[in-house]
């Protein structure tokens, strides 16, 4: 019987240099998309997919993430005293999302190295990995779709989308064969990290959603660091291909690269327009601009 996906790892130790000076003292993962920090969207997605334990890989200067998901006695007491029950419930709900564990990545040695820091907490079971700055807007949460695919295959699953033109050089790229019984499942035969467009085996890019079997840790401990001495998660998964099947998965939804300034602005507009309380007024306000 396929093991359940109970744990989700969030690599969140990066410096967020693309958003300087905003991220000089504030973690990129805590930048606010309408009314929630980026990382909360990912945590809610993982919880909706059935994950009960969240593992956040942090680094220096990231303690505000811990404070955000912790109980705030002073804030809750103040809201309760002022009878602001709706706001009190919002504050309380954040600390009740899931069991959250933190581990540190002492040096920025790559995504593979960050995931490896969670080895002892994950243990010998399959787990999810979500990159906080990839925000996926979907009716059925992206990770829930992937968990269902994992339950079908019992193999590692990589979130994937088709990227047009030269943009493929910014992603890990998959060489794939579609599954005849499920066109969303893509059997992976090879992968290339940030290929030149003319050398890309396909236009199927890896996005920031993964389900990995625990053997990935063995691979990450044995692969050779790449450029800058970093351990690439893509290299670890490529090594895993020698022992296990790996699938890409074409999810249903729209991804926003909120780790990029323009992508963050686009996500802000789209999520603002969909907001149940702000959307109508925001749409009306936007109409005054001659576009």
C-alpha positions as CSV (number, residue, x, y, z in Angstrom):
1,X,0.0,0.0,0.0
2,X,1.3,3.4,-1.0
3,X,2.3,5.5,2.1
4,X,0.4,8.7,2.7
5,X,2.0,12.1,2.2
6,X,2.0,13.5,5.7
7,X,5.0,15.9,5.7
8,X,5.7,18.9,3.5
9,X,9.1,20.6,3.3
10,X,9.4,24.3,2.6
11,X,12.9,25.5,1.7
12,X,12.9,29.1,3.0
13,X,16.5,30.0,3.8
14,X,17.3,32.0,0.7
15,X,18.3,35.7,0.9
16,X,15.6,37.0,-1.5
17,X,18.1,39.3,-3.3
18,X,15.7,39.9,-6.2
19,X,13.5,41.9,-3.8
20,X,16.1,44.1,-2.2
21,X,15.7,46.4,-0.3
22,X,12.4,45.0,0.8
23,X,14.0,41.8,1.9
24,X,17.0,43.3,3.7
25,X,15.3,42.7,7.0
26,X,12.1,40.9,6.0
27,X,12.2,37.3,4.6
28,X,10.9,37.1,1.0
29,X,8.5,34.3,2.2
30,X,6.8,36.9,4.4
31,X,6.1,39.4,1.6
32,X,2.3,39.9,1.6
33,X,0.2,38.9,-1.3
34,X,-3.0,40.9,-0.6
35,X,-3.5,39.9,3.0
36,X,-1.4,36.8,3.6
37,X,2.4,36.2,3.4
38,X,3.6,34.0,0.5
39,X,4.5,31.1,2.7
40,X,1.0,30.8,4.2
41,X,-0.5,30.2,0.8
42,X,1.9,27.2,0.4
43,X,1.2,25.9,3.9
44,X,-2.5,26.1,3.3
45,X,-2.1,24.2,0.0
46,X,-0.1,21.4,1.8
47,X,-2.7,21.1,4.5
48,X,-5.4,20.9,1.9
49,X,-3.5,18.0,0.4
50,X,-3.5,16.1,3.6
51,X,-0.2,17.1,5.1
52,X,-0.2,17.3,8.9
53,X,3.4,18.3,9.5
54,X,5.1,21.3,7.9
55,X,8.9,21.4,7.9
56,X,10.3,24.9,7.2
57,X,14.0,25.1,6.4
58,X,15.1,28.5,7.6
59,X,18.3,30.5,7.8
60,X,19.6,33.6,9.6
61,X,17.1,36.4,9.9
62,X,14.0,34.2,9.3
63,X,12.4,34.3,12.8
64,X,9.4,36.3,11.7
65,X,8.2,33.2,10.0
66,X,8.2,31.3,13.3
67,X,6.4,34.2,15.0
68,X,3.8,34.3,12.3
69,X,2.8,30.6,12.7
70,X,3.1,30.8,16.5
71,X,0.3,31.7,18.9
72,X,0.4,35.4,19.7
73,X,-0.9,35.8,23.3
74,X,-0.7,39.6,23.4
75,X,-2.5,40.1,20.0
76,X,-5.2,37.6,20.8
77,X,-5.8,39.1,24.3
78,X,-6.1,42.6,22.8
79,X,-8.5,41.5,20.1
80,X,-10.6,39.5,22.6
81,X,-10.7,42.5,25.0
82,X,-12.0,44.7,22.2
83,X,-14.5,42.0,21.1
84,X,-13.0,41.8,17.6
85,X,-14.1,38.2,17.2
86,X,-13.6,38.0,13.4
87,X,-10.0,39.2,13.6
88,X,-9.4,37.0,16.6
89,X,-10.4,34.0,14.7
90,X,-8.1,34.9,11.8
91,X,-5.2,35.3,14.1
92,X,-5.9,32.0,15.9
93,X,-6.4,30.1,12.7
94,X,-2.9,30.7,11.5
95,X,-1.3,29.0,14.5
96,X,-3.7,26.1,14.1
97,X,-2.9,25.2,10.5
98,X,-0.6,22.3,11.2
99,X,2.3,21.1,13.3
100,X,5.2,23.2,12.2
101,X,8.9,22.2,12.7
102,X,11.9,24.3,11.9
103,X,15.4,23.3,10.9
104,X,18.3,25.5,9.8
105,X,20.3,25.6,6.6
106,X,23.5,27.3,7.9
107,X,24.9,28.1,4.4
108,X,23.1,28.8,1.1
109,X,24.3,25.7,-0.6
110,X,21.5,25.1,-3.0
111,X,17.9,23.7,-3.1
112,X,19.1,20.1,-2.8
113,X,21.1,21.0,0.3
114,X,18.1,22.7,1.8
115,X,15.9,19.6,1.3
116,X,18.6,17.4,2.7
117,X,18.4,19.4,6.0
118,X,15.0,17.9,6.6
119,X,16.2,14.3,6.4
120,X,16.0,13.5,10.1
121,X,12.6,15.0,10.5
122,X,11.1,13.4,7.4
123,X,12.5,10.0,8.1
124,X,11.8,7.0,5.9
125,X,8.6,8.1,4.1
126,X,7.6,10.0,1.0
127,X,7.1,13.7,1.4
128,X,6.1,16.9,-0.4
129,X,8.4,19.9,-1.2
130,X,6.8,23.3,-2.0
131,X,8.8,26.4,-2.9
132,X,7.0,29.3,-1.2
133,X,7.4,31.8,-4.0
134,X,5.6,29.6,-6.5
135,X,2.0,30.4,-6.0
136,X,-0.5,28.1,-7.8
137,X,-4.0,29.3,-8.1
138,X,-6.2,26.3,-8.7
139,X,-9.7,25.0,-7.9
140,X,-8.2,21.8,-6.6
141,X,-5.0,22.7,-4.8
142,X,-1.9,21.8,-6.9
143,X,-0.4,19.6,-4.2
144,X,-3.7,17.7,-3.7
145,X,-3.7,16.9,-7.4
146,X,-0.1,15.6,-7.1
147,X,-0.9,13.5,-4.0
148,X,-3.6,11.8,-6.0
149,X,-1.1,11.1,-8.8
150,X,1.3,9.7,-6.2
151,X,-1.3,7.4,-4.8
152,X,-1.8,6.1,-8.4
153,X,2.0,5.6,-9.1
154,X,3.8,5.3,-5.8
155,X,6.6,7.2,-7.5
156,X,8.2,10.6,-7.2
157,X,6.1,13.3,-8.8
158,X,7.4,16.6,-10.2
159,X,5.0,19.5,-10.8
160,X,5.4,20.6,-14.5
161,X,4.1,23.1,-16.9
162,X,4.7,23.9,-20.6
163,X,7.0,26.9,-21.0
164,X,7.1,28.5,-24.4
165,X,10.2,29.6,-26.3
166,X,13.5,30.6,-24.8
167,X,12.0,30.8,-21.2
168,X,12.8,27.1,-20.8
169,X,16.4,28.1,-20.1
170,X,15.3,29.4,-16.7
171,X,14.0,26.1,-15.5
172,X,14.8,22.4,-15.0
173,X,13.6,20.7,-18.1
174,X,12.1,17.2,-18.5
175,X,12.5,14.6,-21.2
176,X,9.1,12.8,-21.0
177,X,6.7,10.3,-22.4
178,X,3.0,10.9,-21.7
179,X,1.2,8.1,-19.9
180,X,-1.3,6.6,-22.3
181,X,-3.8,6.1,-19.4
182,X,-3.4,9.6,-17.9
183,X,-2.1,12.4,-20.1
184,X,-1.3,14.5,-17.1
185,X,1.3,12.0,-16.0
186,X,4.6,12.2,-17.8
187,X,7.2,9.4,-17.5
188,X,10.6,11.1,-17.0
189,X,13.6,9.6,-18.8
190,X,16.0,12.5,-18.3
191,X,16.2,16.1,-17.0
192,X,18.4,19.1,-17.7
193,X,18.9,22.1,-15.5
194,X,18.4,25.4,-17.3
195,X,19.2,24.2,-20.8
196,X,19.9,26.3,-23.8
197,X,16.7,26.6,-25.8
198,X,18.1,24.7,-28.7
199,X,19.3,21.9,-26.4
200,X,16.1,21.5,-24.3
201,X,14.6,18.0,-24.6
202,X,11.1,19.4,-24.4
203,X,9.2,22.5,-23.2
204,X,8.1,20.7,-20.0
205,X,9.5,22.7,-17.1
206,X,9.7,21.7,-13.5
207,X,8.0,24.1,-11.1
208,X,8.2,24.4,-7.4
209,X,6.1,21.4,-6.4
210,X,7.5,18.0,-5.7
211,X,6.6,14.7,-4.1
212,X,9.7,12.7,-3.4
213,X,10.5,9.2,-2.1
214,X,12.9,9.1,0.9
215,X,15.7,7.6,-1.4
216,X,16.2,11.2,-2.6
217,X,18.2,11.8,0.6
218,X,20.7,9.1,-0.3
219,X,21.0,10.6,-3.8
220,X,21.6,14.1,-2.4
221,X,24.3,12.8,-0.1
222,X,26.2,11.2,-2.9
223,X,25.9,13.6,-5.9
224,X,28.7,16.1,-6.7
225,X,28.0,19.8,-5.9
226,X,27.5,21.8,-9.1
227,X,28.3,25.5,-9.8
228,X,29.1,27.6,-6.8
229,X,29.4,24.4,-4.7
230,X,25.6,24.0,-4.5
231,X,23.7,20.8,-4.4
232,X,21.0,20.9,-7.0
233,X,17.8,19.1,-6.3
234,X,17.5,18.4,-10.1
235,X,20.8,16.5,-10.0
236,X,19.5,14.4,-7.0
237,X,16.3,13.5,-8.9
238,X,18.3,12.7,-12.0
239,X,20.4,10.2,-9.9
240,X,17.1,8.8,-8.5
241,X,16.0,7.9,-12.0
242,X,18.6,5.1,-12.0
243,X,16.7,3.3,-9.3
244,X,13.1,4.4,-9.4
245,X,10.5,5.7,-11.8
246,X,9.9,9.5,-11.7
247,X,6.9,11.3,-13.2
248,X,6.2,14.8,-14.3
249,X,2.6,16.0,-13.6
250,X,0.8,18.6,-15.6
251,X,-1.3,20.2,-12.9
252,X,-4.6,22.1,-13.5
253,X,-4.1,25.7,-12.4
254,X,-2.2,28.9,-12.9
255,X,1.2,29.5,-11.4
256,X,2.6,32.9,-10.4
257,X,6.3,33.3,-10.0
258,X,6.0,35.5,-6.9
259,X,9.8,35.4,-6.5
260,X,10.0,37.8,-9.4
261,X,8.9,41.5,-9.0
262,X,6.8,41.4,-12.1
263,X,5.3,38.1,-11.2
264,X,4.6,39.3,-7.7
265,X,2.7,42.3,-9.1
266,X,0.7,40.2,-11.5
267,X,-0.2,37.8,-8.7
268,X,-1.2,40.8,-6.5
269,X,-3.6,42.1,-9.1
270,X,-5.2,38.7,-9.9
271,X,-5.6,37.7,-6.2
272,X,-6.9,41.2,-5.4
273,X,-9.5,40.9,-8.1
274,X,-10.6,37.5,-6.7
275,X,-10.7,38.6,-3.0
276,X,-14.2,38.1,-1.6
277,X,-14.2,41.5,0.2
278,X,-11.9,43.6,-1.8
279,X,-12.4,42.3,-5.4
280,X,-15.3,44.5,-6.5
281,X,-13.9,47.7,-5.2
282,X,-10.5,46.9,-6.5
283,X,-11.8,46.2,-10.0
284,X,-13.8,49.4,-10.0
285,X,-10.6,51.3,-9.0
286,X,-8.5,49.7,-11.7
287,X,-11.0,50.8,-14.4
288,X,-10.0,54.4,-13.9
289,X,-6.6,53.7,-15.4
290,X,-6.4,54.1,-19.3
291,X,-4.6,50.8,-20.3
